[in-house]
C-alpha cells in the first residue's frame, strides 16, 4: 500500500518541477498557456507540498505495516514457546 503513495509522491514532485520550469521559461515557449510566472510557482508549490505529504503518508503506512508484522511474529513466537513448554 505504501508503494502507491511513493508513486503518487514521485508523480506530484515531477509535475511540481515541471511547473517550476514553466515559471522560468519565457512566454514565447508557452503559446496558449498562462504566462504568469507567479501562477506557475504557486502551482509548483502546491504540488510539491502535496507530494511531500503523500511521501510522508507512505512512510508512516510502511512503518505501521512493519510494526503490525513484527508484533504478529512476536505473538506467534510466544505462542509457540508456551506450547512447547506445556508439552
Secondary structure as the mmCIF struct_conf table of DSSP 4:
data_model
#
loop_
_struct_conf.conf_type_id
_struct_conf.id
_struct_conf.beg_label_comp_id
_struct_conf.beg_label_asym_id
_struct_conf.beg_label_seq_id
_struct_conf.end_label_comp_id
_struct_conf.end_label_asym_id
_struct_conf.end_label_seq_id
HELX_RH_AL_P HELX_RH_AL_P1 UNK A 2 UNK A 24
BEND BEND1 UNK A 25 UNK A 25
HELX_RH_3T_P HELX_RH_3T_P1 UNK A 27 UNK A 29
TURN_TY1_P TURN_TY1_P1 UNK A 31 UNK A 32
BEND BEND2 UNK A 33 UNK A 33
HELX_RH_AL_P HELX_RH_AL_P2 UNK A 37 UNK A 86
#
